[in-house]
Structures are given as structure tokens and as C-alpha cells.
Amino acid sequence: MCGVALLFFSLLVLSDAITTRKIGVNYGRLGNNLPSAYQSIEILRSMRAGSVKLYDANPEILRLLARTNIHVSIMVTNDEIISIAANQTTANKWVEDNVLRYYPDTMIRTILVGNEVLSSSSDAAKQIWNHLVPAMRRIKISLRAQDIRNIKNPINISLNFALLQSNIKYTDPGTGLVYTNLLDQMLDSVVFAMTKLGYPDVRLSIAETGWPNAGDFRGSWC
């Protein structure tokens, strides 16, 4: 599929204990010689994709995704975060323009706020850092005001929970399994998804893990 900016991602949703045999696709549009939005959506449909992640809230793509039964993740772009964090009216307008205009015909299920904000050490990114959570909260308030409750606005995961240093216990509502760290959750999600696909006995090895100390800067990890 030369020139098509479509990357696969896992569709396991731990919080709802939902799995699907359908693939998910990251739909990026930075590049040249890319297919049109119409062609791209047709490719998704031909692949029987179950979910697609957009890196913005492109009107043409959202219209084309209407009545396709594809679950859609849209994104508040980095340059919109500060203004949304500062003003609830701005957040309400964003939800009106980018969600209500297409929902529910387009099955918007997740709103992501920013892209790789914390992994960049640039001055522009650093200016956004302190506005990230307030922007997420304002978007959530806007959704609740419209009584929209089946669209998720992902929340932060405890750093200690990710680093195996937490006393927090999370009970999965679907399986009843109790987790004390994010690594076990992620491994179980892979095992569970592979089992559902008919590959229950594939051994897994962790080749690399860690926590970034400076994002992508010089590729350094701790």
C-alpha cells in the first residue's frame, strides 16, 4: 500500500474489557502522493477496519466516516490546547464544531488532546505542558453539558503505576483480574487479544522497556 499513511494499532480497551477481531488504523495525512480522503476511507472499509485515529478533526474525513460503523478518535491539535484550556466557551465551540456537527452519524468514540506533547523538549511544546490537563477537563465538561457519555476523554495514568512503584490496585471490570502496574495490564491485553485471534500459545519476550527521560531528544532512555 505504497504512499498510504495508515498504521495499525491495537483495539483492546481494558477499561471496558472489550476486544474486537477488527483492526484499527492511525490515519496520518503528512506526506506526499497520498490517496484522497475518499480513497482512504474506502481502503479502511475494504479492510473492514473497526477503528480509526485522526490527528485532527478534519471535516471532510468525518463526513465520509458517517454511517460506516467505524469507531473514530479525533484530536485537539497542539496549537488549540492553550486557548481551550483558558476558556470554557472556546472548548464548547470546539465540541460544537468538531463533535456535534457529525455525531452520532459518525461514530466518534474518543477525543485525544494533543499529539506527543510531553515527548517534545522544544520551547513550543513546553509552553503547552501546563495547559494539557485543563484542556482535557474543559472538553470533558463540554461533553457532559451535551449529555454525551459514550465519548471518552482519556485521563492520565499514574507515573508510579507505570513504573511498578505504586500501591494502587486496579480491578478489571470484565475479568475481575487485579493489576498493580501498567506493564502487567499491557502484557495481558496482548495475550488476551492474541488468544481471541486464535493464537493462545505464542510466547512473548520483552525486548526493551523503560521511561523516557527527555522524550525523543537524542533518543535517550532511562
ZADO-1210 file (C-alpha; in nm, 4 decimals, padded with zeros to 6 digits):
<atoms>
<atom x="00.0000" y="00.0000" z="00.0000" code="MET" pos="1"/>
<atom x="00.2633" y="00.2446" z="-00.1177" code="CYS" pos="2"/>
<atom x="00.2258" y="00.6044" z="-00.0064" code="GLY" pos="3"/>
<atom x="-00.0672" y="00.5380" z="00.2240" code="VAL" pos="4"/>
<atom x="-00.0141" y="00.6767" z="00.5748" code="ALA" pos="5"/>
<atom x="-00.2079" y="00.4051" z="00.7528" code="LEU" pos="6"/>
<atom x="-00.0550" y="00.2409" z="01.0612" code="LEU" pos="7"/>
<atom x="-00.2149" y="-00.0350" z="01.2649" code="PHE" pos="8"/>
<atom x="-00.2821" y="-00.0071" z="01.6362" code="PHE" pos="9"/>
<atom x="-00.4316" y="-00.2346" z="01.8995" code="SER" pos="10"/>
<atom x="-00.8040" y="-00.2194" z="01.9624" code="LEU" pos="11"/>
<atom x="-00.8126" y="-00.3699" z="02.3093" code="LEU" pos="12"/>
<atom x="-00.9905" y="-00.1392" z="02.5547" code="VAL" pos="13"/>
<atom x="-00.9026" y="-00.2552" z="02.9046" code="LEU" pos="14"/>
<atom x="-01.1393" y="-00.0243" z="03.0892" code="SER" pos="15"/>
<atom x="-01.4437" y="-00.1784" z="02.9220" code="ASP" pos="16"/>
<atom x="-01.2989" y="-00.5287" z="02.8775" code="ALA" pos="17"/>
<atom x="-01.3938" y="-00.5094" z="02.5101" code="ILE" pos="18"/>
<atom x="-01.1973" y="-00.6804" z="02.2360" code="THR" pos="19"/>
<atom x="-01.2550" y="-00.6983" z="01.8659" code="THR" pos="20"/>
<atom x="-01.1185" y="-00.9023" z="01.5798" code="ARG" pos="21"/>
<atom x="-01.1153" y="-00.5924" z="01.3620" code="LYS" pos="22"/>
<atom x="-00.8002" y="-00.3888" z="01.3135" code="ILE" pos="23"/>
<atom x="-00.7528" y="-00.0235" z="01.3996" code="GLY" pos="24"/>
<atom x="-00.5755" y="00.2315" z="01.1817" code="VAL" pos="25"/>
<atom x="-00.3846" y="00.5536" z="01.2514" code="ASN" pos="26"/>
<atom x="-00.4758" y="00.7837" z="00.9624" code="TYR" pos="27"/>
<atom x="-00.1934" y="01.0345" z="00.9171" code="GLY" pos="28"/>
<atom x="-00.2017" y="01.2909" z="00.6377" code="ARG" pos="29"/>
<atom x="00.1521" y="01.4316" z="00.6447" code="LEU" pos="30"/>
<atom x="00.3251" y="01.3174" z="00.3285" code="GLY" pos="31"/>
<atom x="00.3111" y="01.3352" z="-00.0473" code="ASN" pos="32"/>
<atom x="00.1384" y="01.1232" z="-00.3092" code="ASN" pos="33"/>
<atom x="-00.1276" y="01.0245" z="-00.0561" code="LEU" pos="34"/>
<atom x="-00.4692" y="00.8968" z="-00.1635" code="PRO" pos="35"/>
<atom x="-00.7637" y="01.1319" z="-00.1314" code="SER" pos="36"/>
<atom x="-00.9781" y="01.1290" z="00.1804" code="ALA" pos="37"/>
<atom x="-01.2460" y="00.9382" z="-00.0103" code="TYR" pos="38"/>
<atom x="-00.9963" y="00.6777" z="-00.1305" code="GLN" pos="39"/>
<atom x="-00.8519" y="00.6414" z="00.2185" code="SER" pos="40"/>
<atom x="-01.1913" y="00.5771" z="00.3765" code="ILE" pos="41"/>
<atom x="-01.2687" y="00.3254" z="00.1031" code="GLU" pos="42"/>
<atom x="-00.9434" y="00.1478" z="00.1898" code="ILE" pos="43"/>
<atom x="-01.0498" y="00.1383" z="00.5555" code="LEU" pos="44"/>
<atom x="-01.3856" y="-00.0065" z="00.4580" code="ARG" pos="45"/>
<atom x="-01.2294" y="-00.2672" z="00.2298" code="SER" pos="46"/>
<atom x="-01.0013" y="-00.3702" z="00.5186" code="MET" pos="47"/>
<atom x="-01.3058" y="-00.3929" z="00.7451" code="ARG" pos="48"/>
<atom x="-01.1288" y="-00.1694" z="00.9942" code="ALA" pos="49"/>
<atom x="-01.3087" y="-00.1339" z="01.3236" code="GLY" pos="50"/>
<atom x="-01.1489" y="00.1904" z="01.4388" code="SER" pos="51"/>
<atom x="-00.9542" y="00.4863" z="01.3038" code="VAL" pos="52"/>
<atom x="-00.7493" y="00.7537" z="01.4786" code="LYS" pos="53"/>
<atom x="-00.7288" y="01.1001" z="01.3230" code="LEU" pos="54"/>
<atom x="-00.4646" y="01.3556" z="01.4157" code="TYR" pos="55"/>
<atom x="-00.7159" y="01.6399" z="01.3918" code="ASP" pos="56"/>
<atom x="-01.0906" y="01.6683" z="01.3315" code="ALA" pos="57"/>
<atom x="-01.0898" y="01.7037" z="00.9530" code="ASN" pos="58"/>
<atom x="-01.4451" y="01.7877" z="00.8351" code="PRO" pos="59"/>
<atom x="-01.4228" y="01.6020" z="00.5041" code="GLU" pos="60"/>
<atom x="-01.2977" y="01.2823" z="00.6670" code="ILE" pos="61"/>
<atom x="-01.5570" y="01.2972" z="00.9448" code="LEU" pos="62"/>
<atom x="-01.8343" y="01.3360" z="00.6868" code="ARG" pos="63"/>
<atom x="-01.7005" y="01.0417" z="00.4865" code="LEU" pos="64"/>
<atom x="-01.6920" y="00.8275" z="00.8003" code="LEU" pos="65"/>
<atom x="-02.0625" y="00.8830" z="00.8674" code="ALA" pos="66"/>
<atom x="-02.2683" y="00.5621" z="00.8785" code="ARG" pos="67"/>
<atom x="-01.9613" y="00.3421" z="00.8243" code="THR" pos="68"/>
<atom x="-01.9762" y="00.1796" z="01.1709" code="ASN" pos="69"/>
<atom x="-01.6077" y="00.2656" z="01.2143" code="ILE" pos="70"/>
<atom x="-01.5231" y="00.3969" z="01.5614" code="HIS" pos="71"/>
<atom x="-01.3399" y="00.7278" z="01.5321" code="VAL" pos="72"/>
<atom x="-01.0829" y="00.9029" z="01.7517" code="SER" pos="73"/>
<atom x="-01.0405" y="01.2733" z="01.6831" code="ILE" pos="74"/>
<atom x="-00.7789" y="01.5089" z="01.8205" code="MET" pos="75"/>
<atom x="-00.7481" y="01.8581" z="01.9633" code="VAL" pos="76"/>
<atom x="-00.4349" y="01.9767" z="01.7853" code="THR" pos="77"/>
<atom x="-00.1404" y="02.1099" z="01.9828" code="ASN" pos="78"/>
<atom x="-00.1951" y="02.4682" z="01.8707" code="ASP" pos="79"/>
<atom x="-00.5540" y="02.4612" z="02.0050" code="GLU" pos="80"/>
<atom x="-00.4708" y="02.3409" z="02.3557" code="ILE" pos="81"/>
<atom x="-00.3809" y="02.6688" z="02.5262" code="ILE" pos="82"/>
<atom x="-00.6911" y="02.8561" z="02.4090" code="SER" pos="83"/>
<atom x="-00.9209" y="02.5683" z="02.5076" code="ILE" pos="84"/>
<atom x="-00.7552" y="02.5363" z="02.8484" code="ALA" pos="85"/>
<atom x="-00.8104" y="02.9075" z="02.9134" code="ALA" pos="86"/>
<atom x="-01.1759" y="02.9377" z="02.8182" code="ASN" pos="87"/>
<atom x="-01.4769" y="02.7082" z="02.8567" code="GLN" pos="88"/>
<atom x="-01.6596" y="02.8885" z="02.5773" code="THR" pos="89"/>
<atom x="-01.3750" y="02.8021" z="02.3414" code="THR" pos="90"/>
<atom x="-01.3945" y="02.4390" z="02.4493" code="ALA" pos="91"/>
<atom x="-01.7713" y="02.4373" z="02.3959" code="ASN" pos="92"/>
<atom x="-01.7243" y="02.5816" z="02.0470" code="LYS" pos="93"/>
<atom x="-01.4647" y="02.3153" z="01.9634" code="TRP" pos="94"/>
<atom x="-01.7029" y="02.0392" z="02.0680" code="VAL" pos="95"/>
<atom x="-01.9866" y="02.2026" z="01.8743" code="GLU" pos="96"/>
<atom x="-01.7796" y="02.2355" z="01.5557" code="ASP" pos="97"/>
<atom x="-01.5928" y="01.9060" z="01.5689" code="ASN" pos="98"/>
<atom x="-01.8236" y="01.6667" z="01.7517" code="VAL" pos="99"/>
<atom x="-02.1884" y="01.7743" z="01.7445" code="LEU" pos="100"/>
<atom x="-02.1750" y="01.8577" z="01.3749" code="ARG" pos="101"/>
<atom x="-02.1032" y="01.4924" z="01.2896" code="TYR" pos="102"/>
<atom x="-02.2157" y="01.2896" z="01.5887" code="TYR" pos="103"/>
<atom x="-02.3821" y="01.0386" z="01.6105" code="PRO" pos="104"/>
<atom x="-02.3824" y="00.9544" z="01.2361" code="ASP" pos="105"/>
<atom x="-02.0041" y="00.9488" z="01.2607" code="THR" pos="106"/>
<atom x="-01.9216" y="00.7174" z="01.5490" code="MET" pos="107"/>
<atom x="-01.6840" y="00.9452" z="01.7406" code="ILE" pos="108"/>
<atom x="-01.5752" y="00.7475" z="02.0450" code="ARG" pos="109"/>
<atom x="-01.2564" y="00.9150" z="02.1687" code="THR" pos="110"/>
<atom x="-01.1258" y="01.2705" z="02.1864" code="ILE" pos="111"/>
<atom x="-00.7488" y="01.2956" z="02.2195" code="LEU" pos="112"/>
<atom x="-00.5950" y="01.6195" z="02.3419" code="VAL" pos="113"/>
<atom x="-00.2619" y="01.6925" z="02.1735" code="GLY" pos="114"/>
<atom x="-00.0089" y="01.4735" z="01.9996" code="ASN" pos="115"/>
<atom x="00.3281" y="01.3851" z="02.1566" code="GLU" pos="116"/>
<atom x="00.3098" y="01.6982" z="02.3701" code="VAL" pos="117"/>
<atom x="00.5125" y="01.5589" z="02.6595" code="LEU" pos="118"/>
<atom x="00.7666" y="01.3774" z="02.4425" code="SER" pos="119"/>
<atom x="00.8973" y="01.7001" z="02.2884" code="SER" pos="120"/>
<atom x="01.1504" y="01.9236" z="02.4630" code="SER" pos="121"/>
<atom x="01.1012" y="02.2173" z="02.2295" code="SER" pos="122"/>
<atom x="01.0120" y="02.5565" z="02.3765" code="ASP" pos="123"/>
<atom x="00.6777" y="02.5492" z="02.1938" code="ALA" pos="124"/>
<atom x="00.5875" y="02.2130" z="02.3496" code="ALA" pos="125"/>
<atom x="00.6947" y="02.3208" z="02.6974" code="LYS" pos="126"/>
<atom x="00.4516" y="02.6143" z="02.6795" code="GLN" pos="127"/>
<atom x="00.1695" y="02.3636" z="02.6303" code="ILE" pos="128"/>
<atom x="00.2604" y="02.1221" z="02.9101" code="TRP" pos="129"/>
<atom x="00.0787" y="02.3002" z="03.1943" code="ASN" pos="130"/>
<atom x="-00.2312" y="02.3542" z="02.9791" code="HIS" pos="131"/>
<atom x="-00.2776" y="01.9919" z="02.8762" code="LEU" pos="132"/>
<atom x="-00.4854" y="01.8654" z="03.1703" code="VAL" pos="133"/>
<atom x="-00.7001" y="02.1832" z="03.1970" code="PRO" pos="134"/>
<atom x="-00.7844" y="02.1483" z="02.8266" code="ALA" pos="135"/>
<atom x="-00.8855" y="01.7862" z="02.8800" code="MET" pos="136"/>
<atom x="-01.1082" y="01.8856" z="03.1691" code="ARG" pos="137"/>
<atom x="-01.2817" y="02.1587" z="02.9697" code="ARG" pos="138"/>
<atom x="-01.3514" y="01.9216" z="02.6797" code="ILE" pos="139"/>
<atom x="-01.4974" y="01.6722" z="02.9248" code="LYS" pos="140"/>
<atom x="-01.7199" y="01.9429" z="03.0754" code="ILE" pos="141"/>
<atom x="-01.8428" y="02.0328" z="02.7265" code="SER" pos="142"/>
<atom x="-01.9320" y="01.6705" z="02.6509" code="LEU" pos="143"/>
<atom x="-02.1173" y="01.6325" z="02.9801" code="ARG" pos="144"/>
<atom x="-02.3110" y="01.9534" z="02.9121" code="ALA" pos="145"/>
<atom x="-02.4373" y="01.7940" z="02.5907" code="GLN" pos="146"/>
<atom x="-02.5161" y="01.4709" z="02.7791" code="ASP" pos="147"/>
<atom x="-02.2661" y="01.2820" z="02.5644" code="ILE" pos="148"/>
<atom x="-02.1302" y="00.9975" z="02.7742" code="ARG" pos="149"/>
<atom x="-02.0066" y="00.7405" z="02.5257" code="ASN" pos="150"/>
<atom x="-01.7142" y="00.9528" z="02.4057" code="ILE" pos="151"/>
<atom x="-01.4018" y="00.9094" z="02.6140" code="LYS" pos="152"/>
<atom x="-01.1551" y="01.1856" z="02.7020" code="ASN" pos="153"/>
<atom x="-00.8542" y="00.9756" z="02.8144" code="PRO" pos="154"/>
<atom x="-00.7097" y="01.0605" z="03.1544" code="ILE" pos="155"/>
<atom x="-00.3569" y="01.0392" z="03.2847" code="ASN" pos="156"/>
<atom x="-00.2079" y="00.7178" z="03.4231" code="ILE" pos="157"/>
<atom x="-00.0150" y="00.7398" z="03.7465" code="SER" pos="158"/>
<atom x="00.3579" y="00.7550" z="03.6784" code="LEU" pos="159"/>
<atom x="00.4242" y="00.5245" z="03.9739" code="ASN" pos="160"/>
<atom x="00.1693" y="00.2764" z="03.8364" code="PHE" pos="161"/>
<atom x="00.3615" y="00.2773" z="03.5077" code="ALA" pos="162"/>
<atom x="00.6976" y="00.2380" z="03.6837" code="LEU" pos="163"/>
<atom x="00.5904" y="-00.0555" z="03.9056" code="LEU" pos="164"/>
<atom x="00.6268" y="00.1627" z="04.2147" code="GLN" pos="165"/>
<atom x="00.2647" y="00.2099" z="04.3127" code="SER" pos="166"/>
<atom x="00.0391" y="00.0649" z="04.5821" code="ASN" pos="167"/>
<atom x="-00.2599" y="00.1277" z="04.3543" code="ILE" pos="168"/>
<atom x="-00.4679" y="-00.1754" z="04.2605" code="LYS" pos="169"/>
<atom x="-00.6876" y="-00.1741" z="03.9513" code="TYR" pos="170"/>
<atom x="-00.9578" y="-00.4398" z="03.9126" code="THR" pos="171"/>
<atom x="-01.0577" y="-00.5093" z="03.5549" code="ASP" pos="172"/>
<atom x="-01.4397" y="-00.4957" z="03.5442" code="PRO" pos="173"/>
<atom x="-01.4659" y="-00.7631" z="03.2769" code="GLY" pos="174"/>
<atom x="-01.2320" y="-01.0302" z="03.4093" code="THR" pos="175"/>
<atom x="-01.2001" y="-00.9463" z="03.7780" code="GLY" pos="176"/>
<atom x="-00.8211" y="-00.9590" z="03.7461" code="LEU" pos="177"/>
<atom x="-00.6342" y="-00.7252" z="03.9813" code="VAL" pos="178"/>
<atom x="-00.3385" y="-00.5264" z="03.8462" code="TYR" pos="179"/>
<atom x="-00.0752" y="-00.3381" z="04.0408" code="THR" pos="180"/>
<atom x="00.1165" y="-00.1991" z="03.7428" code="ASN" pos="181"/>
<atom x="00.0690" y="-00.0949" z="03.3826" code="LEU" pos="182"/>
<atom x="00.3154" y="-00.3482" z="03.2398" code="LEU" pos="183"/>
<atom x="00.1062" y="-00.6456" z="03.3524" code="ASP" pos="184"/>
<atom x="-00.2045" y="-00.4824" z="03.2070" code="GLN" pos="185"/>
<atom x="-00.0376" y="-00.4277" z="02.8713" code="MET" pos="186"/>
<atom x="00.1005" y="-00.7822" z="02.8549" code="LEU" pos="187"/>
<atom x="-00.2353" y="-00.9335" z="02.9439" code="ASP" pos="188"/>
<atom x="-00.4043" y="-00.7208" z="02.6792" code="SER" pos="189"/>
<atom x="-00.1706" y="-00.8611" z="02.4141" code="VAL" pos="190"/>
<atom x="-00.2146" y="-01.2199" z="02.5349" code="VAL" pos="191"/>
<atom x="-00.5921" y="-01.1822" z="02.5500" code="PHE" pos="192"/>
<atom x="-00.6130" y="-01.0262" z="02.2027" code="ALA" pos="193"/>
<atom x="-00.3892" y="-01.2966" z="02.0511" code="MET" pos="194"/>
<atom x="-00.5972" y="-01.5674" z="02.2155" code="THR" pos="195"/>
<atom x="-00.9145" y="-01.4183" z="02.0677" code="LYS" pos="196"/>
<atom x="-00.7464" y="-01.4278" z="01.7264" code="LEU" pos="197"/>
<atom x="-00.6669" y="-01.7967" z="01.7713" code="GLY" pos="198"/>
<atom x="-00.3031" y="-01.7783" z="01.8823" code="TYR" pos="199"/>
<atom x="-00.3118" y="-01.8653" z="02.2533" code="PRO" pos="200"/>
<atom x="00.0277" y="-02.0353" z="02.2839" code="ASP" pos="201"/>
<atom x="00.2654" y="-01.7760" z="02.1381" code="VAL" pos="202"/>
<atom x="00.5420" y="-01.6954" z="02.3880" code="ARG" pos="203"/>
<atom x="00.6124" y="-01.3268" z="02.4442" code="LEU" pos="204"/>
<atom x="00.9501" y="-01.1707" z="02.5233" code="SER" pos="205"/>
<atom x="01.0045" y="-00.8103" z="02.6296" code="ILE" pos="206"/>
<atom x="01.2916" y="-00.6791" z="02.4200" code="ALA" pos="207"/>
<atom x="01.3001" y="-00.3228" z="02.5521" code="GLU" pos="208"/>
<atom x="01.1212" y="-00.1205" z="02.8160" code="THR" pos="209"/>
<atom x="01.1764" y="00.1963" z="03.0141" code="GLY" pos="210"/>
<atom x="01.0618" y="00.5512" z="03.0677" code="TRP" pos="211"/>
<atom x="01.1821" y="00.8435" z="02.8535" code="PRO" pos="212"/>
<atom x="01.3921" y="01.0999" z="03.0365" code="ASN" pos="213"/>
<atom x="01.3817" y="01.3536" z="02.7542" code="ALA" pos="214"/>
<atom x="01.1219" y="01.2369" z="02.5088" code="GLY" pos="215"/>
<atom x="01.2644" y="01.1762" z="02.1623" code="ASP" pos="216"/>
<atom x="01.5566" y="01.4134" z="02.2218" code="PHE" pos="217"/>
<atom x="01.8766" y="01.2289" z="02.1197" code="ARG" pos="218"/>
<atom x="01.6854" y="00.9038" z="02.1601" code="GLY" pos="219"/>
<atom x="01.7802" y="00.8820" z="02.5286" code="SER" pos="220"/>
<atom x="01.6029" y="00.6463" z="02.7686" code="TRP" pos="221"/>
<atom x="01.6498" y="00.5735" z="03.1329" code="CYS" pos="222"/>
</atoms>
